[in-house]
Amino acid sequence: MGRLALCLVLSLCLPLASSMAQPRPVEEVLMVLLREPTVARMALEKGEVDLLSDVVEPANVEALRRASGVRLHASRGFHMFYLCFNARRSPWDREEVRQAVALSIPRDRLVAELFQGLALPMESFVVDISPFFEPDFPRHPFDPEGARRRLREGGFRVEGGRLVSPDGRVLGPFKVLCPTAEVAPTSAAMAQGIARAVSSALGLSVEAEMMDFPSLVERVQRRDFDMFVMAWSLSKNPDYLHSFFHSESDVEGGYNLPGLRDPKLDEVLKGLLYARDREEARLRASQAQRILAELLPYVPLYTRYLISAHSDRLDGLVDARGAGVDNFWSYLGMRVKRGEGRLRVALREEPRNLNPLVASSAYEWQVLGLIYESLLASHPATLEEVPWLAESFDVQVRREGDAEKHELLFLVREGVRWHDGRPLTAEDVAFTLRYLAEKRPPRYLDAVKDLEEVSVEGRLVRVRMKGISYWYLSRIGGLPVLPAHVWSSVEDYRSFAPWRGEGGEHALVGSGPFRFVEYREGRYVRLRRFDGHWFKGDPSSPR
């Protein structure tokens, strides 16, 4: 552990702010766009913002540790930073080339130099704090000679900085897409370090190509890349591996960004998706991790500590396992001890799309996660599913001939209202499930593709699935519930822009603790507390 990481553990993980004064609720959330990390840090030091997440740079962490009136918090999370290959184009469709690149990267040295102990090198496709982590998988440590040998074994050779394929085609030069150094200095530095290392080890011409984050996302979505670096905030369950790497997810808007298509892996991932119980889920997750470590559609690079900084005028923040203190539960119970009731949050990138069926970036869901809610929530301490918009839930097995199928029962909570004052009912839940099953947005396809029938009996929603899966409950229970009176008239969900007033003045309507007010592109997003929110309990221990 590096010196800065040791300081982090011993002195940065301070108790969350508390006071004898009477704190009052946060009345408004103003998410201010501050792309440059040092500018965001200085804004917190000056009291211009109250909450800053994803503090990555060691110099900024050290400065905030010394700042008066600032509290720091660090925890492990489900974070993964990776290099992705475009397996749809040559030579990245060959695993020998992908493995050669992996062997060319001095992962441990780059991570140590950039983060000084604030991140940990990572080679797996599941974070090691997950109960589904498989420690016994093929590894590709830094080995330049092994990298050159792997290329030769695949029939490739290098001439004048260009890669020559076994059939004589000359390929390259190659680009690694990455964010700009102004917005994400460590990401840009990592991409540059990878490009230099691969060029040196293999003799190829590889360069980092920097661009603003929305442009990077747009290039990736168009599949116009050789390689790119990016981070995922992974979920607690490893069923995301199906969404990321099964061939059926290699569609427009899908999450199979490398375009991986491997029949053996597909079979294992299907087994993971339809695991009957936790034991089978663990087995399939372990098998998938071992196969992915050979195929290497990504080169996992590191997982970093989740470091957040906040003004000591804030009280009631909740330390959620795997998420730190910048999370839904904190916003639900946060109070201010002095000054105005407005919470000013640094937003590190533009949330381009606030349509919950299209939005995909963490910056967009930093906003949407306060507006929309789901039937179930993850307990902040245990990560277990707890009732949320559903007052209770049950999972039953029903038989149809020789087949067994899961039936999910959700009793919708009474007294919940949409931000426009209308009641949220079981019919809204049923509408959401039917709408998603009909429209099949890629983000939610794995959740709803096995939906067979939805019926409503008073407050009870009965969801019949086509088969058996350990993950059905969390997938269906985790979907954002949509107001039927808004979305029933939306034919093309892809082009719907509710934050711009399309579908009515109050089209961006949810049931969450904060309601949408305005979005000024390039400046800020404004939310206000929803006084009609149903939850009145302790956010650190929801029941």
C-alpha positions, 0 to 999 in steps of 0.5 A: 500500500502506498503512502497516500493510500495509507493516509487515506485509510488512517486519516481520510476516512473520517466520521461523517459530519455531525453536529449538535445544531438542528440540521434541516432538509436539503430543499434544492440540488444544484448540479453544477458542471465542473469538468476540470478536476482541479477547478472542482476541488478548488470550488469545494475548498472555497465553499462554492460546491458542497459535494464532490465525487470521484476524486481521483488525482492524488494531488487533489486528494492531498489538497482536500485532506488538508483543507479546512471545513472539508470531509473526505471519505474513501471506500472500495466499490464495484469500479473497473477501468479497462481497455476495450478492443473492437473485435469486429475489425482486424486485427482485434478479432484475433485473441492472439493480438489482444493477448499480445497487447495485454502482455505489453502493458506494465499495469502495476507500474502505470497504476502505481505511478498515476494513483500512488496507492489510490487504485489497485491493479485489476485483471479480472472481469468481476471486482474482488469484493464481489461474492462472485469473484473467481480468483483462479483465472488465466492472467497476463502479466507484463511480459514484452517478449511473451507479447512478441512471441504471442504475435508470432504464434498467431502468424503476425509480424511487424514491418515499419511500425505496421502490423502484417496479418497472416494473409499479408494485409498491412494494418495500422497505425492504431488509435486508443480513444480516451477523454481529454487530459483536462477532464480526466487526466488519469484516464488520458495518462493511462491511454498514453502510457498504454500506447507507448508501452504497446508501441515499444513492446511490439514495434507498432504505431499506436497513439492516444486520441483525446476527445471530450467525453460525449464525442468518445461515447458517440464514437464507441456507439458507432463502433468507430474505434480500434481501442478505447479506455473507459470505466464501468460502475459495475453492479453487485451481481455478475449477470452484467457479464451477459449484457456486456459479452453475449453475442445477442447484445452486439446490437445498436445501443447494446452493451457488447461494445467490443462486439465479442461473439464466442459460442462457448462463452455464449453458452456459459453466459446463458447458463449464468442468466438462467441460473436456478439458484445462487450456487449455480450462479456462482459456478457459471460466473466463475466459468465466464470469468475464466473464459473472458480472461482468455478471450480478453475483449477487455484488458481490465486495468484497475479498480480504484477507491471511491473517494468523495469530499463534502462540506462539513455543513452537511449531515446525514450522509449514508456510507453505502457498501460499494458506493461510498457516500454519494448515493441515493440514500445520502440524498434521501436523508441529507441535512444542512447544518448551516447556510442555505438549504441548497445542496451544490454538487459538482457534476463532472460531465454533461448529462446529454440525455435525461431519457431514462430508457436511453441514458447510459452514462453515470453522469446522466444517472447521477440526475435520473437516480434521484427522479425515478424509483424501482419496486425494490432497492439495495440495502445500503449496508447489506446490498440485499433486496428490500421493498421500496415502491413495492410494500412486499414481494414474493417469488413463486414457482409454477408448473406448466406441464413439465416446465417450471416458471417463476412468478413474481408478486409485488404488492405496490405501496399505498400513498406514493405519488408522482411529482405532478401529484397523481397517485402511483398505482399498480397499473403504472407498474404493469404499464412500465413492464409491458412498455419495456417488453414491447419497445425492447430498449437495449439497456433493459432487454435482459430484464424484460425479454423473458416477460410472459404476462403481467396482470393486476389485482388491486395493488398486487402486480403478478409478473409471469416469466417464461422460465426460471432464473435466480436474477429475475427478481432483482432485474424486474424489481430494479427497473425504473417505474414510469408514469403511464399518463406520460409514457403511454403517448410516447411511440418512439422512446429513442427520440423522446426528450422529456427534459426539454418539455416534450410530452408536456411541461412536466414530462420528466416525472418520477416518484423519487425524493427530488423532482426535475426543475431545469437543465441548462446545458453547459451550466447546471441541472436543478432539482427540488425536494419532492415534499410528497415523497412517501419515505419517512424512515431512516435511510441508513436502515430502510425497511 
